[in-house]
Each structure stands twice: as structure tokens, then as C-alpha cells.
């Protein structure tokens, strides 16, 4: 059987290594591995790793970090993702924070999640400019990073077109409005919070529209204790829809606070 191989020609397409027609996966040669050991073979991984975790950071690719997303993003402006790092809850002194980023997005950082009293589980939607690995990087308190990932294919363009509320102007009437609902998670014994905050979440990459996005959100209980914190970036989808698992949540009221990059404030009592 004839085997056709080609070396070093995939760089412009975001790939690396040796490919053969007979297999679905790249066959890596050590001297050609510009991804520096990335299981997904992304040439952008080394720079993303240094950008998010810092040069020389201790890290490992961790199958315990679960990342669930579609194989193909039908709507590149609303790509659903679920991350679950519960398997690391008792590792290295516990979880410090979780960083999410996409290798090939024009703005690669998506969000930073500090669970505090909630479980290290989060569902959200984000914008994807082109097919890319999605990384979930979990920092434990001992200084070790644990990295999970998935590859999401896409036709592209999710970061460079305006959202619906920007196109029809409705964002001005709904800015920072909150919709929230609690559900009982019978299997996990926790309370699930589903939250939507109305905001256009402009990336600044659509012509004539500057960056305009929620930068931070936090939830505290009625005693003032932090349940979780989020730092958001431009690729989070318009009108962010977020789902949290609230472990041992016995409070009757919570307060959601936050702000966007233009100084608009968020303050909502939930419960």
C-alpha cells in the first residue's frame, strides 16, 4: 500500500509534524514537534501556555480535567462548553483557580473561574473564530497546573461579527438585566444556579464597534462569604449564560455583583 507523507507543510494551517493519508492522527517526529508535547499537536500551545501559566510553570496534561464541547460548532458565536475539575478538589491542597482559553482565537483568554464555596464545575458559551483546541487549565494551591482540552471544529467568524442585540439596538434597553434560577441537583446533592446577564459582550473586532464586555462577576451569600468569582474576557458569548453547582448551599439569599469595562455596575439580589 502506498503511503504518502509530508513534513513541515502544515504550519500555515495551524498544524505541525508528519501526516499520512492512511491515518486520522498525526505521526509525530521528535525533531518536528513544534507543539512541545501537546496531545492535540497545536503549534500555538507553547505560547498560550506561557501567556496564561507563565514561563517555566509546572504543568501536566490531566485526563481528570473534563472538558465537554461539540465536535463542530454549528453557531460559532455560541459554543457550549462544560468543564468539570472535581477530581482535583483534594489534590495539591485544593483548587486555586481555573483558566479557560482557545489556542487560535484572536483573543485567546476566555475566562478565569475561582470556585470558592461552589464546586469546580461551570457551563458557559463562548465565541470561536476558527477551529481550535479549547484549554481548561486548573491551578492547585501547590503551584501545579493541570490541563484538560478538547478540539472544536468550526466554520469560523464567531469573534468578528456583531451580536444580535448590537445589530438591533436592544442591548441599550436590557444592559445588565439578570435572570437567575436555582434547581435541585438530585444526583449530586447540590443546588444548581443558572444565570443570564444581558450584555452585548463586544470583542472590538467587528468594524466600528469597540470592546465592550463584562470584566468581572462575583456571588456572595447572605453572610457576605464569597461563593465564586469570575473574570471574563471578550470571547464570552453575548448575554452570558452560566451554570454553577453550589455545594452545600443553605443560604436563602445571594448577591450578584460585577462591572463591565465601561464602568457599568451589576448588583442583583437572588433568592
N, C-alpha and C positions, 0 to 999 in steps of 0.2 A: 504493500500500500504506500502510495506516495505521501510523504509528509512535507508540508510547506511551512517554513518558519521564517520569521522576520524579526530582526533585532533592532531596538533603538528607534523605531519609526513611529511609535505611538505617543511620543512626548507631546506633540501639538494637540492630541486628542485627550490628554489628561491621563494617559496610561503609561506603563513602563514595563520593561522586562521582555520576555520571549513569549510569543503567542503561536499556537499551532491550530490549523483548521480542524484537527481531529478532536479537540477538547474544548470545554467551555471555560476552563480556568487557565490563567497564565502559568507558564512553567518558568520559575524564577532561576536566574543565574546570579550568583552572589555578586559578580562584578557589575551587573546591570541593575541591581536593586536600589533604585533611587528613592524608594518608599521607606527605606530603613526598617524593614521587617513588618510593615503594615500588612495585616491579613487581607485587606481589600486592595492592596497594591496601588494606593493613591500617592502620586508624586507630591501632592500638596500636604500630605500628612506631616512631614518633618517641620515645615514652617508653622503649621497650625498648632502642633504640639508645643513648640517653643513660644508661640504667641499666647496661648491660653495657660499653659502649665509653667512656663519659664524654662530656660535652657538648663540642662542638667538635672531636671526634676526626676525623681524616682517614679517610674510608672510601669504598668504591666497591662496587657490586653486581658480582660477579665470576662469570661463567659457568664459570671454571676450577675453582671450588669445587663439586664434585659432591656432591649430597645425594639419596639414594635412599630412598624410603619408599613405603608403599602409598597408593593414591588414597583408599581408605576403610579405616579401622582397624576390622577385624572384632572385635578384642579390644582395647578402649581401655586395658587395664591392661598390655598387652604389645605395643607398637607397634614393629616392627623398623625400624631405620634404619642406613644405611651412609653414612659421609662419607669423602671422598677429596680431599685437598688437595695431592697430589703435584705438580700442575702449578705450584705456588707454591714448591717446595722451593729453587729457585735465585733467587727474586725477593726483592729488598729485604734481602739478607743472610741469608735463610732464615726459617723459621717460628719465632716465639717461643712462641705457644700458640694453642689453638683453643677457642672458647666455643660452646656449643650451648644454645639457648633456644627456647621456644614462646611466641608473642605472647599467646595467650589462656588459657594455663594459670594457675591461681591462684598457683602458684609457678612463675615463668617460667624461671629458670635451671635447666638440667638437668645439665650437667657442663662441666668445663674439662679439656682434654687437652693435656699438654706432651709431644711425641713424643720428645725427646732422641735416642736412637740408633735408635728404631723409625721406620717410615715413618708419615707423617701420614695414616693410614688407620685407621678404627675402625668396628666394627659393634657395636651395642648395642640394647637395648629400653627404652622409657620409657612413662610413663603420660600419657594425654591426656584432659583434662577435657571438651573440646569441639573442634569443627572449628577448625583453627588453622594459620597458617604456622609452619613449623619453620625456624629460622635456624642456620646454621653460620658463625661469624664468626672469620676467621683473621687473627691479628696477625703481621705480619712485623717483623723486627728494625729496620727503618727507621721504625717507628711507624705504618705504613699498615694499615688494616683492609680485608679482602677478604671480601665477604658472599655466601654462597650460600643458597638457600632452596628449599623445596617446600611445597605446600599439602596438608594431610592432612584429609580429611573424617572425621567420627566421630559416632556417636550419643551419645557423652559418658559422663561419670561415672567415668572412669578414676582420678581423684585422690581421690575422696571415699568410696570403699568399701574395707574391709579386704581384704588379700590372703588367699590360701588358707591359708598357713601360720599366719597370725594367727587365722583362723577356727577351725582345727582344733587349734591349740596346738603344732604340730610344730616351730615356729621355735625353741623352747627347747632341743630336742634337737640341732638342726643348726646353731645360730648360729656363723657364721664358718668353717664347714667349706668346704674348697676342692676343686674338681675342675678339673684342668688337663690339656691335651693339646696336643702340637705336631704340626703337619702340614707336609709339604714343599709349598711353592707352586712348582710346576714352571714356570709361565709367568713368574712374577716373580723367581724365583731367591731367594726369601726363605723364612723359616720362619714359619708361621702359628701363633699361640698362641690357643687357645680356652680361656676361663677362666670358671668359675662360682663365685661366693662366696655362700654361703647366708646370707640376711638378709631380714627382712620389709620393710625399706625403707618404713616407715610415713610418710605425708605429714603427719600431725597433723590432717587434715581429716575423718577418719571419727570419728563420735561416740565419746567416751570413750577414744580412743587417741592419745597424744601423739606428736610427731615422734620417729622412731627410725630412723636411716639411717646408712649408711657415709658418712663425710665425705671420706676420702682413701685412696688406694692408690698404691703405687709398686713398680716392679720393678727390681731391681739384678742385675747379673751376678756371676759368682764373683770378679771383681776389685773389686767394690764400685762399679762405674760404673752410673749411672742409665740405664735403658733407656727408661722412660716414667713419667710421673706423672699421676694423675687426682684431681681434686676433684669429688666427686659431691654431688648435691642430691636432695631428696625425690622428684622425679618419675622418677628412675631406677627401673626395674621391680624387683619383688620377686625375690630371688635373682639378682642381676645377672649376665647372660650377656654377655661381652665378647670380641671377637675383634680381635687385633692382628697387624700384619705386622712381623716382626722382621728388619730389614735387616742383612745381613752378620753374623748371629748365629752365632758359633762357640763360645760358651761351652757347657759341659756342664751347668752348674747355675745356677739363678737363685733369688733370694729375693724373695718377695712379702710386703710389709708394708702395714699400714694400721690404721685405727681408725674407730669409729663415734662418734656424738655423745654416747653414754653412757660412753665410755672403754673399751669392749671392744676388745682388740687383735687384730690379724691378723699372723701370722708363719708362712710356709709355704715350705719348700724345694721347688723344682720342678726335675725333671730327674733 
